[in-house]
Amino acid sequence: MFIIPTIRLALPDEAARIALMSREYIEFDLGWSWRRGRVLQAMADPTINVAVAHAGDGGLLGFGIMEYAEQHAHLALLAVAPAYQRQGAGARLMGWLEAPARLAGLEKIRLEVRADNPGALAFYRRLGFAATGRSAGYYGGVMDAVRMEKSLRLR
Ligand SMILES: CC(C)(COP(=O)(O)OP(=O)(O)OC[C@H]1O[C@@H](n2cnc3c(N)ncnc32)[C@H](O)[C@@H]1OP(=O)(O)O)[C@@H](O)C(=O)NCCC(=O)NCCS
């Protein structure tokens, strides 16, 4: 069934679920760096948005964390639960997190993605990101990252 998720800022009692999703869907086989406390810190930081996507029944199906600086924004994490992937939720979450960056006139969004994650690389390319380089051992010294960015300037 195709769902149109509701997207909003995360609440503190959702931090534990977000941290578990990070461990399960993003940080697997790496050290678990985004634990509940770090997610709560991000929620309290005025330069960071922690967004969650909910299905109609209220279940948390995805989340994203974006930090906004003077010139650019940086996507820290994004995940959609497997049962809900390829239904547009990831693109909607990215659009929601991207909107404030556009409104604020930021130049670009940057992110890093695991080099062993072709699905995410394809997803970000589809959303207009391009690879700008590779960082060896970026994830705990054991996994490379592909650096990507997207210009927010009108061409
Ligand atoms: C990457 C991720 C967030 C994408 O979320 P999603 O909700 O499945 O993505 P969408 O449905 O919005 O996809 C939009 C488009 O991106 C592309 N895309 C998405 N996933 C893809 C995949 N696995 N392979 C190839 N293209 C993909 C497609 O073009 C897709 O459009 P289509 O389904 O009409 O062909 C999700 O797969 C995920 O959470 N993966 C595990 C965690 C992760 O890798 N996070 C990103 C790194 S932090």
PDBQT file of the ligand as one rigid body, heavy atoms in Angstrom, charges set to zero:
ROOT
HETATM    1  C1  LIG A 201      18.154   5.655   1.106  1.00  0.00    +0.000 C 
HETATM    2  C2  LIG A 201      16.730   5.698   1.659  1.00  0.00    +0.000 C 
HETATM    3  C3  LIG A 201      16.626   6.772   2.752  1.00  0.00    +0.000 C 
HETATM    4  C4  LIG A 201      15.748   6.041   0.525  1.00  0.00    +0.000 C 
HETATM    5  O1  LIG A 201      14.446   6.173   1.078  1.00  0.00    +0.000 OA
HETATM    6  P1  LIG A 201      13.155   5.732   0.244  1.00  0.00    +0.000 P 
HETATM    7  O2  LIG A 201      11.958   6.198   0.983  1.00  0.00    +0.000 OA
HETATM    8  O3  LIG A 201      13.233   4.290  -0.070  1.00  0.00    +0.000 OA
HETATM    9  O4  LIG A 201      13.373   6.556  -1.112  1.00  0.00    +0.000 OA
HETATM   10  P2  LIG A 201      12.256   7.093  -2.117  1.00  0.00    +0.000 P 
HETATM   11  O5  LIG A 201      11.137   6.112  -2.223  1.00  0.00    +0.000 OA
HETATM   12  O6  LIG A 201      11.885   8.490  -1.754  1.00  0.00    +0.000 OA
HETATM   13  O7  LIG A 201      13.112   7.076  -3.476  1.00  0.00    +0.000 OA
HETATM   14  C5  LIG A 201      13.130   8.158  -4.399  1.00  0.00    +0.000 C 
HETATM   15  C6  LIG A 201      13.924   7.700  -5.613  1.00  0.00    +0.000 C 
HETATM   16  O8  LIG A 201      15.296   7.451  -5.241  1.00  0.00    +0.000 OA
HETATM   17  C7  LIG A 201      15.796   6.326  -5.983  1.00  0.00    +0.000 C 
HETATM   18  N1  LIG A 201      16.073   5.215  -5.077  1.00  0.00    +0.000 N 
HETATM   19  C8  LIG A 201      15.676   5.066  -3.795  1.00  0.00    +0.000 A 
HETATM   20  N2  LIG A 201      16.151   3.912  -3.273  1.00  0.00    +0.000 NA
HETATM   21  C9  LIG A 201      16.859   3.313  -4.267  1.00  0.00    +0.000 A 
HETATM   22  C10 LIG A 201      17.575   2.085  -4.342  1.00  0.00    +0.000 A 
HETATM   23  N3  LIG A 201      17.665   1.241  -3.299  1.00  0.00    +0.000 N 
HETATM   24  N4  LIG A 201      18.167   1.768  -5.512  1.00  0.00    +0.000 NA
HETATM   25  C11 LIG A 201      18.105   2.593  -6.588  1.00  0.00    +0.000 A 
HETATM   26  N5  LIG A 201      17.419   3.798  -6.572  1.00  0.00    +0.000 NA
HETATM   27  C12 LIG A 201      16.823   4.129  -5.415  1.00  0.00    +0.000 A 
HETATM   28  C13 LIG A 201      14.689   5.945  -6.962  1.00  0.00    +0.000 C 
HETATM   29  O9  LIG A 201      14.891   6.706  -8.143  1.00  0.00    +0.000 OA
HETATM   30  C14 LIG A 201      13.453   6.411  -6.231  1.00  0.00    +0.000 C 
HETATM   31  O10 LIG A 201      12.358   6.655  -7.093  1.00  0.00    +0.000 OA
HETATM   32  P3  LIG A 201      11.480   5.393  -7.641  1.00  0.00    +0.000 P 
HETATM   33  O11 LIG A 201      11.191   4.496  -6.481  1.00  0.00    +0.000 OA
HETATM   34  O12 LIG A 201      10.251   6.063  -8.205  1.00  0.00    +0.000 OA
HETATM   35  O13 LIG A 201      12.334   4.715  -8.675  1.00  0.00    +0.000 OA
HETATM   36  C15 LIG A 201      16.318   4.296   2.217  1.00  0.00    +0.000 C 
HETATM   37  O14 LIG A 201      16.581   3.306   1.229  1.00  0.00    +0.000 OA
HETATM   38  C16 LIG A 201      17.029   3.911   3.490  1.00  0.00    +0.000 C 
HETATM   39  O15 LIG A 201      16.636   4.336   4.569  1.00  0.00    +0.000 OA
HETATM   40  N6  LIG A 201      18.079   3.077   3.396  1.00  0.00    +0.000 N 
HETATM   41  C17 LIG A 201      18.789   2.610   4.583  1.00  0.00    +0.000 C 
HETATM   42  C18 LIG A 201      19.506   3.722   5.326  1.00  0.00    +0.000 C 
HETATM   43  C19 LIG A 201      20.356   4.548   4.401  1.00  0.00    +0.000 C 
HETATM   44  O16 LIG A 201      21.017   4.042   3.512  1.00  0.00    +0.000 OA
HETATM   45  N7  LIG A 201      20.339   5.879   4.625  1.00  0.00    +0.000 N 
HETATM   46  C20 LIG A 201      21.078   6.819   3.790  1.00  0.00    +0.000 C 
HETATM   47  C21 LIG A 201      22.475   7.045   4.248  1.00  0.00    +0.000 C 
HETATM   48  S1  LIG A 201      22.548   8.009   5.752  1.00  0.00    +0.000 SA
ENDROOT
TORSDOF 0
